[in-house]
């Protein structure tokens, strides 16, 4: 018991040692500290073991201070005084004018006339103002028509007709052979004013154009400013420019301005492919750098269900570039809350300063003229709290990583070869301790996932959506407490109650070894993100070596602990910034990831992994404290209280607070569906309000406000109908399988779809070629479902090779601008050799849906009445649609 003097004889590592604890528990004395194993007696030294309160306080203060530094750096949008070259006030005026038109879907007057007119007026004013200067300005309005296939959301095909691009070419008056491209888009999704996505980028580009055109020194190369009008229609306008515009062949590199959130800092999250000189240009020129190669590799892995025009320029134009995006506050991305007043002027200033500086640098660079010479290789790049960017070639990173790994293995090998460690005892002890650490990780993750499952079963999913730190208290306390419990049991049972500093030393080596293994693995797989474990190995190892004498003679003294934490500060503050990025991106995504992905599993896993990684170099503190009972009791208390509060429903997931909205996203369509048989006759017809919830909670929170929307009107997928027989706007039915359908009167749009089979003929190679025509609103979707045994062999879309989605059906997304002609398309189908009598009649089902996103057709009386009944914390994105299916 604490307070009594005890003497115990123990054999932790095959040597006889004694532990004595004095009456007040202030210090322990031991013989032969460390792994010397020599029977020869050494003088006794005072070796301190940490008190619980001191250990918990030091680690907590360390984490909180670094977390505060991360948030402080995120709030410092503009570092230093602006140069005056970029006028953020004027850019804000552009932003407010563009967003004043409201939502700007493709094909709408707001997009094709009002916004285009405003942009052209501003560009023409700049053209007149700078006519006497050293530059010339050329304006071209492009109305491209085209088609392409893309692996996105499982794979689908896109067709566009007479959409709008405004291309502005700025170059010296003698002309330019090589061009930089800067891209933004001014269209929006339906029902959102799109201030951050992407009006602010177009406002910034207008002001950058103004600044560059007015500078007295002529540029060496030209710059194209592309204001594209159809990005939200899955990257159509950028494809039209890069594959069809005559200027595209002179483009050598590009900068793409995007958004996945509202305001804050714009982060470089994609570069390349290869072309490290682009990263070097950003590092050299950007006034307020903010970049991460980790973000690039995570984004390009496909984990984040999104894409940008970067992909089109890269894949269809074979052009390298830089992708920047605002990522903060993704909760209101693509909602009515994405308004100009939510974007700080400092955010506009920093984005403008950066884009202007980088474009100017590249437009003067000799490397732009012949980038092939500098093409090969990748770059490791990351910023430190937004102050500086560290960047070096990937090959240098590989050498550095292996040097750090080698130093680590030499350090461990030296300890294994010390006198007294004969017979591989240290290696065995290290292996056993590593097993204990890995077991603690596994049990911890499993335990926290069980908690997440309980929360889900209690119907409290997404409680953290509006209360993020509640998830940290619940899942973080559970994870931390479980790890401490396992290691405490290991210390008291497996190691026989040893409290010697040598156990702390051993578990520091375990953390070092595990991080080093991840460093080697990531490096061998060619991932630039390996710099993270490199930092997490190099700094702790160097700190440990510098403090070796202090630890040997004084143990876990207060001086040692403070110096140790200071040595970890740099890698930990950067690692905590990466953790912030992960939660800043993935927490809002859970609100639009569909009904099939359990959000508690995702958030609980992320919190647990963050806890495991952050605790890695504090793991050995468990073995350096006298006891962990109070720490575990405190964590258990926090967990119990939080679990009870969550179970009681205290934390509501959503908020309609205008200062910090956390809306629930719902798609609401008033639709009429018509189904035709093989003879072309109407087989059935119905109308209703079709409701999609785009998060896991479904309509459980909506039903108390609108009782008609309940589980009795839940729809079921009809497998014999293309895309379940419903008018999906995008091929995302696999994300949202829970839908609701309330009967309602028929819709009567003023421009209904005109769809007909123009011809049907058998080819000499045994296929049947069908040609169709369709005319309707600016947004339509075509679904093709060959019946069992039949298959599509070719069609008029993309490269001619039919591409199906995750469900095995074919989805073609269609949109048009103003004055588009009738849509004509064809496909060839191979009939089944042995038709299935139990399946649908015919060889293929063809369906077409229409979507009325703007104008008088987008609303009905029933839709308006339902919208008014939704609570303020919900964001129902609504429109009118139709669905027509035919058998052939």
Buried (B, 14 or more C-beta within 10 A) or exposed (E): EEEEEEEEEBEBBEBEBEBBBEEEBEBBBBBBBBBBBEEEEEEEEEBBBBBBEBBBEBBEEBBEEBBEBBEEBBEBBBEEEBEEBBBBEBBBBBBBBBBBBBBBBBBBEBBBEBBBEBBBEBBEEBBEEBEEBBBBBEBEEBBBBBBBBBEBBBBBBBBBBBBBBBBBBBBBEEEBEBBBBBBBBBBBBBBBBBBBBBBBBBBBBBBBBBBBBEBEEBBBBBBBBBBBBBBBBBBBBBBBBBBEBEBBEBBBBBBBBBBBBBBBBBBBBBBBBBBBBBBBBBBBBBBBBBBBBBBBBBBBEEEBBBBBBBBBBBBBBEBBBBBBBBBBBBBBBBBBBBBBEBBBBBBBBBBBBBBBBBBBBBBBBEBBEEBEEBBEBBBBBBBBBBEEBBBBBBEEBBEBBBEBBEBBBEBBEEBBEEEBBEEEBBBBBBEBBBEBBEEBBEBBBEBBBEBBBBBBEBEBBBBBBBBBEBBBBBBBBBBBBBBBBBBBEBBBEBBEEBBBBBBBBBBBBBBBBBBBBBBBEBBEEEBBBBBBBBBBBBBBBEBBEEBEEBBBEBBBBEEBBEBBBEBBBBBBBBBBBBBBBBBBBBBBBBBBBBBEBBBBBBBBBBBBBBBBBBBBBBBBBBBBBBBBEEBBEBBBEBBEEBBEBBBEEEBBBBBBEEEEBBBBBBBBBBBBBBBBBEEEEEEEEBBBBBBBBBBBBBBEBBBEEBEEBBEEBBBEBEEBBBBBBBBBBBBBBEBBBBBBBBEBEBBEBEEBBEBEEEEEEEEEEEBBBBBBBBBBBBBBBBBBBBBEBBBBBBBBBBEEEBBBBBBEBBBBBBBBBBEBEEBEBBBBBBBBEEBEEEBBBBBBBBBBBBBBBBBEBBBBEBBEEBBEBBBEBBBBBBBBBBBBBBBB
